[in-house]
Amino acid sequence: MKETVAADRLHFLDGLRGWGAAAVLLFHVFVEAFPINPEVTASLRHVFMFNGVLAVWVFFLVSGFSLAIAYCRRRDSQTLAKIALGRYVRLAVPILCAVLLLYLLFSLGMVLPADQRLPKFQGVLPTAPNLWEVIRFSVFDVFFAFNPATTLIGPLWTMPFELWGSCLVLGALFVAGRLERRGYVYAALAVVAYLIHPIYAAFVVGLALAEVHVSEFWGQHVAKLSGSAALLIIPGIYAASLLPKEAEEHHAAYFAVALLLTLGGIFSRPLSGFLSGGVSRFFGRISFPLYLVHGP
């Protein structure tokens, strides 16, 4: 069974996650936390590898794809149930470990008092969390009551979207995954999800990309379409340089650019081959731990 799972694994998904996590790290270090100077920061914002918000949009698309691809291959209800039962645990346990590490650092006196930190960090965790706060945050608050002002790990604002977006994808597959005209259901769901919040639509689009990836159409035309998919990277990188700083006000633009980059990564053979390489896969293996610990 393990050999089958390994053979079925799409390593380019690890690469997309890995380079996305690296982009988030570069963004938080060189753009937000420790900018070199205003001129450099303004320039880096136009480089897609320093656009952390764009990378997070790619994460959401990849999450939808990853959650759906195994079921789309087999149409097996047991596969869907297994993914659904394990999703919360796969998110909550690493978060708990990361927050316990933060708690340990506070307990050992390795975190400076708030008044001794750089000004921009003085309002972040001004007092040490207690053990109850650590557990409550890890298993409940981070998913169901996230508060940017009191969060123990700032980048985890994505977790409520991850959890409910996962439920959306799994629910869509359960209801419509075996329907002949399920594409219409996904399209309608994407519209409704976008109206609720554009991020949820990214999960549904990721699901649709998984359906395309297993379709006969893609299998028959992969050689022809691979080159076209590779070309999407060029406008994607250029469009990333034009994205406005105010991401909250321009969800559609970030969604569109992330989709261009994701399409290229999934459907372009040369690019998916690069993303399946050793370095990319290494980044993929450490992507979630890196995402969790780089904030603290």
Contacts in CASP RR format, 6 or more apart in sequence:
PFRMAT RR
TARGET T0000
AUTHOR 0000-0000-0000
METHOD contacts of the structure
MODEL  1
MKETVAADRLHFLDGLRGWGAAAVLLFHVFVEAFPINPEVTASLRHVFMF
NGVLAVWVFFLVSGFSLAIAYCRRRDSQTLAKIALGRYVRLAVPILCAVL
LLYLLFSLGMVLPADQRLPKFQGVLPTAPNLWEVIRFSVFDVFFAFNPAT
TLIGPLWTMPFELWGSCLVLGALFVAGRLERRGYVYAALAVVAYLIHPIY
AAFVVGLALAEVHVSEFWGQHVAKLSGSAALLIIPGIYAASLLPKEAEEH
HAAYFAVALLLTLGGIFSRPLSGFLSGGVSRFFGRISFPLYLVHGP
8 70 0 8 1.000
8 73 0 8 1.000
10 69 0 8 1.000
11 275 0 8 1.000
11 276 0 8 1.000
11 277 0 8 1.000
11 280 0 8 1.000
11 281 0 8 1.000
12 265 0 8 1.000
12 266 0 8 1.000
12 271 0 8 1.000
12 272 0 8 1.000
12 273 0 8 1.000
12 275 0 8 1.000
12 276 0 8 1.000
12 280 0 8 1.000
13 62 0 8 1.000
13 65 0 8 1.000
13 66 0 8 1.000
13 266 0 8 1.000
13 275 0 8 1.000
14 275 0 8 1.000
14 276 0 8 1.000
14 280 0 8 1.000
14 281 0 8 1.000
14 283 0 8 1.000
14 284 0 8 1.000
14 285 0 8 1.000
14 287 0 8 1.000
15 275 0 8 1.000
15 276 0 8 1.000
15 277 0 8 1.000
15 280 0 8 1.000
15 281 0 8 1.000
15 283 0 8 1.000
15 284 0 8 1.000
15 287 0 8 1.000
16 58 0 8 1.000
16 62 0 8 1.000
16 262 0 8 1.000
16 265 0 8 1.000
16 266 0 8 1.000
16 275 0 8 1.000
17 59 0 8 1.000
17 62 0 8 1.000
17 283 0 8 1.000
17 284 0 8 1.000
17 287 0 8 1.000
17 288 0 8 1.000
18 280 0 8 1.000
18 283 0 8 1.000
18 284 0 8 1.000
18 286 0 8 1.000
18 287 0 8 1.000
18 290 0 8 1.000
19 49 0 8 1.000
19 55 0 8 1.000
19 275 0 8 1.000
19 280 0 8 1.000
19 283 0 8 1.000
20 52 0 8 1.000
20 55 0 8 1.000
20 58 0 8 1.000
20 59 0 8 1.000
20 287 0 8 1.000
21 55 0 8 1.000
21 283 0 8 1.000
21 284 0 8 1.000
21 286 0 8 1.000
21 287 0 8 1.000
21 288 0 8 1.000
21 290 0 8 1.000
21 291 0 8 1.000
22 49 0 8 1.000
22 283 0 8 1.000
22 290 0 8 1.000
23 48 0 8 1.000
23 49 0 8 1.000
23 50 0 8 1.000
23 51 0 8 1.000
23 52 0 8 1.000
23 54 0 8 1.000
23 55 0 8 1.000
24 52 0 8 1.000
24 55 0 8 1.000
24 56 0 8 1.000
24 155 0 8 1.000
24 291 0 8 1.000
24 294 0 8 1.000
25 290 0 8 1.000
25 294 0 8 1.000
26 49 0 8 1.000
26 50 0 8 1.000
26 52 0 8 1.000
27 50 0 8 1.000
27 51 0 8 1.000
27 52 0 8 1.000
27 53 0 8 1.000
27 55 0 8 1.000
28 52 0 8 1.000
28 155 0 8 1.000
28 294 0 8 1.000
28 295 0 8 1.000
29 294 0 8 1.000
30 36 0 8 1.000
30 40 0 8 1.000
30 41 0 8 1.000
30 44 0 8 1.000
30 50 0 8 1.000
31 41 0 8 1.000
31 44 0 8 1.000
31 45 0 8 1.000
31 50 0 8 1.000
33 120 0 8 1.000
35 41 0 8 1.000
44 50 0 8 1.000
45 51 0 8 1.000
45 245 0 8 1.000
46 240 0 8 1.000
46 241 0 8 1.000
46 242 0 8 1.000
47 240 0 8 1.000
47 241 0 8 1.000
48 54 0 8 1.000
48 236 0 8 1.000
48 237 0 8 1.000
48 240 0 8 1.000
48 241 0 8 1.000
48 261 0 8 1.000
51 240 0 8 1.000
51 243 0 8 1.000
53 247 0 8 1.000
53 254 0 8 1.000
54 240 0 8 1.000
54 243 0 8 1.000
54 254 0 8 1.000
54 257 0 8 1.000
54 258 0 8 1.000
54 261 0 8 1.000
56 158 0 8 1.000
57 199 0 8 1.000
57 202 0 8 1.000
57 254 0 8 1.000
57 255 0 8 1.000
57 257 0 8 1.000
57 258 0 8 1.000
58 258 0 8 1.000
58 261 0 8 1.000
58 262 0 8 1.000
59 158 0 8 1.000
60 158 0 8 1.000
60 161 0 8 1.000
60 162 0 8 1.000
60 165 0 8 1.000
60 199 0 8 1.000
60 202 0 8 1.000
60 203 0 8 1.000
60 258 0 8 1.000
61 202 0 8 1.000
61 203 0 8 1.000
61 205 0 8 1.000
61 206 0 8 1.000
61 209 0 8 1.000
61 258 0 8 1.000
61 259 0 8 1.000
61 262 0 8 1.000
62 206 0 8 1.000
62 262 0 8 1.000
63 162 0 8 1.000
63 165 0 8 1.000
63 166 0 8 1.000
63 169 0 8 1.000
63 203 0 8 1.000
63 206 0 8 1.000
64 165 0 8 1.000
64 166 0 8 1.000
64 169 0 8 1.000
64 202 0 8 1.000
64 203 0 8 1.000
64 204 0 8 1.000
64 205 0 8 1.000
64 206 0 8 1.000
64 207 0 8 1.000
64 210 0 8 1.000
65 206 0 8 1.000
65 207 0 8 1.000
65 209 0 8 1.000
65 210 0 8 1.000
65 213 0 8 1.000
65 262 0 8 1.000
65 266 0 8 1.000
67 83 0 8 1.000
67 87 0 8 1.000
67 166 0 8 1.000
67 169 0 8 1.000
67 170 0 8 1.000
67 203 0 8 1.000
67 207 0 8 1.000
68 169 0 8 1.000
68 173 0 8 1.000
68 206 0 8 1.000
68 207 0 8 1.000
68 210 0 8 1.000
68 211 0 8 1.000
69 210 0 8 1.000
69 213 0 8 1.000
69 214 0 8 1.000
70 79 0 8 1.000
70 83 0 8 1.000
71 79 0 8 1.000
71 80 0 8 1.000
71 83 0 8 1.000
71 173 0 8 1.000
71 177 0 8 1.000
72 173 0 8 1.000
72 177 0 8 1.000
72 210 0 8 1.000
72 211 0 8 1.000
72 213 0 8 1.000
72 214 0 8 1.000
73 214 0 8 1.000
75 177 0 8 1.000
75 178 0 8 1.000
77 174 0 8 1.000
80 170 0 8 1.000
80 173 0 8 1.000
80 174 0 8 1.000
83 170 0 8 1.000
84 170 0 8 1.000
87 163 0 8 1.000
87 166 0 8 1.000
87 170 0 8 1.000
88 143 0 8 1.000
88 163 0 8 1.000
91 143 0 8 1.000
91 159 0 8 1.000
91 162 0 8 1.000
91 163 0 8 1.000
92 138 0 8 1.000
92 139 0 8 1.000
92 142 0 8 1.000
92 143 0 8 1.000
94 288 0 8 1.000
94 289 0 8 1.000
94 292 0 8 1.000
95 138 0 8 1.000
95 142 0 8 1.000
95 153 0 8 1.000
95 156 0 8 1.000
95 159 0 8 1.000
95 292 0 8 1.000
96 134 0 8 1.000
96 135 0 8 1.000
96 138 0 8 1.000
96 139 0 8 1.000
97 292 0 8 1.000
98 153 0 8 1.000
98 289 0 8 1.000
98 292 0 8 1.000
98 293 0 8 1.000
98 296 0 8 1.000
99 129 0 8 1.000
99 134 0 8 1.000
99 137 0 8 1.000
99 138 0 8 1.000
99 152 0 8 1.000
99 153 0 8 1.000
100 134 0 8 1.000
100 138 0 8 1.000
101 293 0 8 1.000
101 296 0 8 1.000
102 129 0 8 1.000
102 134 0 8 1.000
102 152 0 8 1.000
102 153 0 8 1.000
102 296 0 8 1.000
103 128 0 8 1.000
103 129 0 8 1.000
103 131 0 8 1.000
103 134 0 8 1.000
105 111 0 8 1.000
105 296 0 8 1.000
106 128 0 8 1.000
106 129 0 8 1.000
107 128 0 8 1.000
111 125 0 8 1.000
111 128 0 8 1.000
114 121 0 8 1.000
114 122 0 8 1.000
114 123 0 8 1.000
114 125 0 8 1.000
114 126 0 8 1.000
114 127 0 8 1.000
115 122 0 8 1.000
125 152 0 8 1.000
129 137 0 8 1.000
129 152 0 8 1.000
133 152 0 8 1.000
134 152 0 8 1.000
137 151 0 8 1.000
137 152 0 8 1.000
141 147 0 8 1.000
141 151 0 8 1.000
142 151 0 8 1.000
142 153 0 8 1.000
142 156 0 8 1.000
142 159 0 8 1.000
142 160 0 8 1.000
143 159 0 8 1.000
143 160 0 8 1.000
143 163 0 8 1.000
144 160 0 8 1.000
146 156 0 8 1.000
146 157 0 8 1.000
146 159 0 8 1.000
146 160 0 8 1.000
148 154 0 8 1.000
148 157 0 8 1.000
151 157 0 8 1.000
152 296 0 8 1.000
153 292 0 8 1.000
153 295 0 8 1.000
153 296 0 8 1.000
154 295 0 8 1.000
155 291 0 8 1.000
155 292 0 8 1.000
155 294 0 8 1.000
155 295 0 8 1.000
156 292 0 8 1.000
161 197 0 8 1.000
161 199 0 8 1.000
161 200 0 8 1.000
164 200 0 8 1.000
165 199 0 8 1.000
165 200 0 8 1.000
165 203 0 8 1.000
166 203 0 8 1.000
168 189 0 8 1.000
168 193 0 8 1.000
168 200 0 8 1.000
168 203 0 8 1.000
168 204 0 8 1.000
169 203 0 8 1.000
169 204 0 8 1.000
169 206 0 8 1.000
169 207 0 8 1.000
172 185 0 8 1.000
172 186 0 8 1.000
172 189 0 8 1.000
172 204 0 8 1.000
172 207 0 8 1.000
173 207 0 8 1.000
175 185 0 8 1.000
176 182 0 8 1.000
176 183 0 8 1.000
176 185 0 8 1.000
176 186 0 8 1.000
179 185 0 8 1.000
182 211 0 8 1.000
183 208 0 8 1.000
183 211 0 8 1.000
186 204 0 8 1.000
186 207 0 8 1.000
186 208 0 8 1.000
186 211 0 8 1.000
187 208 0 8 1.000
189 204 0 8 1.000
190 201 0 8 1.000
190 204 0 8 1.000
190 205 0 8 1.000
190 208 0 8 1.000
191 201 0 8 1.000
193 200 0 8 1.000
193 201 0 8 1.000
193 203 0 8 1.000
193 204 0 8 1.000
194 200 0 8 1.000
194 201 0 8 1.000
198 251 0 8 1.000
198 252 0 8 1.000
198 255 0 8 1.000
199 251 0 8 1.000
201 255 0 8 1.000
202 255 0 8 1.000
202 258 0 8 1.000
205 259 0 8 1.000
206 262 0 8 1.000
209 262 0 8 1.000
209 263 0 8 1.000
209 266 0 8 1.000
212 218 0 8 1.000
212 267 0 8 1.000
213 266 0 8 1.000
213 267 0 8 1.000
218 225 0 8 1.000
218 267 0 8 1.000
222 269 0 8 1.000
225 267 0 8 1.000
226 267 0 8 1.000
226 268 0 8 1.000
226 269 0 8 1.000
226 270 0 8 1.000
227 268 0 8 1.000
227 269 0 8 1.000
229 263 0 8 1.000
229 264 0 8 1.000
229 265 0 8 1.000
229 266 0 8 1.000
229 267 0 8 1.000
229 268 0 8 1.000
229 271 0 8 1.000
230 264 0 8 1.000
230 268 0 8 1.000
230 269 0 8 1.000
230 270 0 8 1.000
230 271 0 8 1.000
232 260 0 8 1.000
232 261 0 8 1.000
232 263 0 8 1.000
232 264 0 8 1.000
232 268 0 8 1.000
233 260 0 8 1.000
233 261 0 8 1.000
233 264 0 8 1.000
233 265 0 8 1.000
233 268 0 8 1.000
233 271 0 8 1.000
235 260 0 8 1.000
236 257 0 8 1.000
236 260 0 8 1.000
236 261 0 8 1.000
237 261 0 8 1.000
239 253 0 8 1.000
239 256 0 8 1.000
239 257 0 8 1.000
239 260 0 8 1.000
240 257 0 8 1.000
240 261 0 8 1.000
243 250 0 8 1.000
243 253 0 8 1.000
243 254 0 8 1.000
243 257 0 8 1.000
244 250 0 8 1.000
244 253 0 8 1.000
247 254 0 8 1.000
264 271 0 8 1.000
264 272 0 8 1.000
265 271 0 8 1.000
265 272 0 8 1.000
265 275 0 8 1.000
266 272 0 8 1.000
274 280 0 8 1.000
283 290 0 8 1.000
END
